[in-house]
Amino acid sequence: MYGRGYQTSGGMGFGPAITPPIVKQLLIANAGVFAAQSFVRDGWHASWFDDLFAITPAEFWSGRLWQPFTYMFLHGNLLHLAMNMFVFWMFGSPLALVWGTKRFLRFYLFCGVFAGFLIAVLPYVTAPFGLDFTSLSRMIPTVGASGAIYGVILGYSLTWPNRTVMLIFPPVAFRAIWLIPVLFVLEAMFGPADVSHVGHLGGVAGAWLYLQREGVDGVGLPSLQQLRYRWRRYRMRSQLRAVRREDFRDRSREPRDRTLH
């Protein structure tokens, strides 16, 4: 992905012009933990390191309460790490420049931890309602910084809602305010089977709650009334376009009198 407005001189550019120190430090931390994972792994199989620090709902409730804080620094493989860190670099750098180190770090960690707690809690909360969370789901470990990164993406899209963002695949451009909906649609259509949808939703929910509570400057969080207004406006425009298309088809079917000269 790349966005217009990253460069201080304006125009179209690929990636942020400046990478803040806090973003560099988090990139190094994730890479360092992955190196440690790789060192203690038995081939491609998970090791005691993964079992101890990944978040598994059943193990969290058995006493491993640190897992929502540690899972976000682990990754399944090199491609998983590279994709997460690339997106984090793209959207986290401009946000960290505007918010500052402390505010950005608190936000990043809160989103990741909130997503981790949701992963641990949801299988047990939904079980009494008969939803599709079996005992097996409670034993599946989750790793990755995606929850925190989805929170960063939401913070970016609300801070600069009118910036143009273009996906690498598919190559489509749209306003940054639509980033989260577009990513969830693409994830549902093309995402791998083992992706943690709960973790991604948890990161977005955590970011929303954090921004609502903190009132971060420059972030325009739409209210429920505004969302309803936008939905009604969207429906009215859709109906108007449908009427215009129908009117155009009716006119095209009408016989036309012609005068030859």
C-alpha positions in Angstrom: 0.0 0.0 0.0 1.0 3.5 -0.4 -0.5 6.9 0.3 -0.6 10.4 -1.0 0.5 12.9 1.7 3.3 11.0 3.3 5.9 13.2 1.7 6.3 16.7 3.2 6.5 18.1 -0.3 3.1 16.6 -1.3 2.2 14.5 -4.3 2.3 10.7 -4.6 4.9 8.8 -2.7 5.7 5.2 -1.5 6.0 4.9 2.2 6.7 7.5 4.9 9.3 10.1 4.4 10.6 9.6 8.0 10.6 6.6 10.2 10.4 7.8 13.9 12.6 6.1 16.5 9.7 4.4 18.3 8.7 2.7 15.1 12.3 1.6 14.4 12.5 0.2 18.0 9.3 -1.8 17.6 10.4 -3.1 14.3 13.7 -4.2 15.9 11.9 -5.7 18.9 9.6 -7.8 16.6 12.5 -8.9 14.5 14.6 -9.8 17.6 11.8 -11.9 19.1 11.3 -13.7 15.8 15.0 -14.5 15.7 14.7 -16.0 19.2 11.7 -18.0 18.1 13.6 -19.3 15.1 16.6 -20.2 17.2 14.7 -22.4 19.6 12.3 -24.0 17.1 12.6 -27.6 16.0 12.4 -27.0 12.3 9.0 -25.5 11.4 7.4 -26.8 14.5 6.4 -24.6 17.4 8.7 -24.7 20.4 8.3 -24.3 24.2 9.0 -20.6 23.5 5.9 -20.3 21.3 3.8 -22.3 23.7 4.8 -20.1 26.6 4.3 -16.7 25.0 1.7 -17.2 22.4 -1.9 -16.6 23.6 -4.0 -19.7 24.0 -7.4 -19.2 25.7 -7.2 -22.3 27.9 -3.7 -21.6 29.0 -4.5 -18.0 29.8 -7.2 -19.0 32.1 -5.0 -21.7 33.7 -2.6 -19.0 34.9 -0.5 -17.7 32.0 -1.8 -14.2 32.4 1.1 -12.6 30.6 0.2 -14.0 27.2 -2.0 -11.0 26.0 1.1 -8.9 26.5 3.6 -11.2 24.8 1.8 -12.8 21.9 2.0 -9.7 19.7 5.7 -9.9 19.5 5.7 -13.4 18.1 5.1 -14.4 14.5 4.3 -17.6 12.7 6.9 -17.3 9.9 9.1 -14.8 8.1 6.3 -13.8 5.6 3.9 -13.2 8.5 6.5 -11.0 10.2 7.4 -9.1 7.0 3.8 -8.3 6.0 2.9 -7.1 9.5 6.0 -5.0 9.9 5.6 -3.5 6.4 2.0 -2.3 7.1 3.1 -1.1 10.5 5.9 0.9 9.0 3.6 2.4 6.4 0.9 3.6 8.7 2.6 3.8 12.1 5.3 6.2 11.0 3.2 9.2 10.2 1.0 8.5 13.2 4.0 8.4 15.6 5.3 11.6 14.1 2.1 13.5 14.9 1.3 11.8 18.3 4.7 11.6 19.8 6.6 8.6 21.2 4.7 8.0 24.5 1.2 8.5 23.1 1.9 6.3 20.1 3.5 3.5 22.2 0.6 3.5 24.7 -1.9 3.3 21.9 0.0 0.5 20.1 0.3 -1.6 23.2 -3.3 -1.0 24.3 -4.7 -2.1 21.0 -2.5 -5.3 21.0 -3.3 -6.2 24.6 -7.0 -5.5 24.1 -7.1 -7.8 21.1 -5.2 -10.4 23.1 -7.8 -10.3 26.0 -10.6 -10.6 23.5 -9.0 -13.7 21.9 -8.7 -15.3 25.4 -12.2 -14.3 26.6 -14.5 -14.7 23.5 -14.5 -18.5 23.3 -15.8 -18.7 26.9 -18.2 -15.8 26.6 -19.9 -17.1 23.5 -20.1 -20.8 24.5 -23.4 -20.4 26.6 -25.1 -18.9 23.5 -24.2 -21.9 21.3 -22.0 -20.0 18.9 -19.3 -21.8 16.9 -16.6 -21.9 19.5 -15.7 -25.4 20.5 -13.3 -26.7 23.1 -10.8 -27.0 20.3 -10.7 -23.3 19.7 -9.7 -22.8 23.3 -6.5 -24.7 22.6 -5.4 -22.9 19.4 -2.5 -20.5 20.0 -2.5 -17.1 18.4 0.6 -15.0 17.5 1.3 -11.8 15.7 1.1 -8.0 15.9 -2.0 -7.7 13.6 -4.3 -6.7 16.4 -2.1 -3.7 17.4 -1.5 -2.9 13.7 -5.2 -2.8 12.8 -5.6 -0.4 15.7 -2.8 1.8 14.2 -4.5 1.6 10.8 -7.8 2.9 12.4 -5.9 5.7 14.1 -4.3 6.6 10.8 -7.6 6.5 8.8 -9.4 8.7 11.4 -6.5 11.2 11.6 -6.2 11.6 7.8 -9.6 10.4 6.5 -9.3 12.2 3.1 -5.9 11.0 2.2 -5.7 8.8 -0.9 -4.5 5.3 -0.2 -3.7 2.7 -2.9 -3.5 -1.0 -2.5 -0.7 -2.9 -4.2 -3.1 -5.8 -4.8 -5.7 -5.2 -6.0 -4.5 -1.8 -7.4 -7.4 0.3 -6.3 -7.3 3.8 -4.7 -9.7 5.1 -2.1 -9.9 7.5 0.8 -8.2 6.4 4.0 -11.4 6.5 6.0 -12.4 3.3 4.1 -9.2 1.4 5.0 -10.6 -0.8 7.8 -13.8 -1.9 5.9 -11.8 -2.6 2.7 -9.2 -4.7 4.7 -11.9 -6.7 6.4 -13.6 -7.4 3.1 -10.3 -8.5 1.4 -9.5 -10.6 4.5 -12.9 -12.4 4.3 -12.5 -13.0 0.6 -8.8 -13.8 0.2 -7.3 -14.2 3.7 -5.7 -17.4 4.8 -7.8 -19.9 6.8 -5.7 -19.5 10.0 -6.1 -15.7 10.2 -7.3 -14.4 13.6 -10.4 -12.4 12.7 -11.1 -12.0 16.4 -7.7 -10.5 16.9 -8.2 -8.0 14.1 -11.6 -7.0 15.3 -10.2 -6.7 18.8 -7.5 -4.3 17.7 -10.0 -2.1 16.0 -12.3 -2.2 18.9 -9.5 -1.3 21.3 -8.4 1.6 19.1 -11.9 2.9 19.0 -12.3 2.7 22.8 -8.9 4.3 23.4 -9.5 7.2 21.0 -13.0 7.8 22.5 -11.6 7.9 26.0 -8.4 9.9 25.3 -9.9 12.4 22.9 -6.7 12.4 20.8 -6.2 15.7 19.0 -6.9 15.6 15.3 -8.9 12.4 15.3 -12.5 12.7 14.2 -14.5 9.9 15.6 -18.0 9.9 14.1 -20.8 9.7 16.5 -23.7 7.2 16.2 -25.9 10.0 14.9 -23.3 10.9 12.3 -23.1 7.3 11.1 -26.9 7.1 10.8 -26.9 10.4 8.8 -24.2 9.1 6.5 -26.1 5.8 6.0 -29.3 7.6 5.1 -27.4 9.9 2.8 -25.8 6.9 1.1 -29.2 5.2 0.6 -30.7 8.4 -0.8 -27.9 8.8 -3.3 -28.2 5.1 -4.3 -31.9 5.5 -4.9 -31.3 8.7 -6.9 -28.8 6.9 -9.1 -31.2 4.0 -9.6 -34.0 6.4 -10.7 -31.6 8.2 -13.1 -30.5 4.9 -14.6 -34.1 3.8 -15.0 -35.0 7.1 -16.6 -32.1 6.8 -19.0 -33.2 3.3 -20.0 -36.8 4.5 -20.6 -35.6 7.3 -22.8 -33.3 5.0 -24.8 -36.3 2.7 -25.6 -38.5 5.6 -26.8 -38.9 5.9 -30.6 -37.2 9.0 -32.0 -38.5 11.1 -34.8 -35.8 11.9 -37.4 -35.7 14.6 -39.9 -33.4 14.1 -42.9 -31.9 17.1 -44.7 
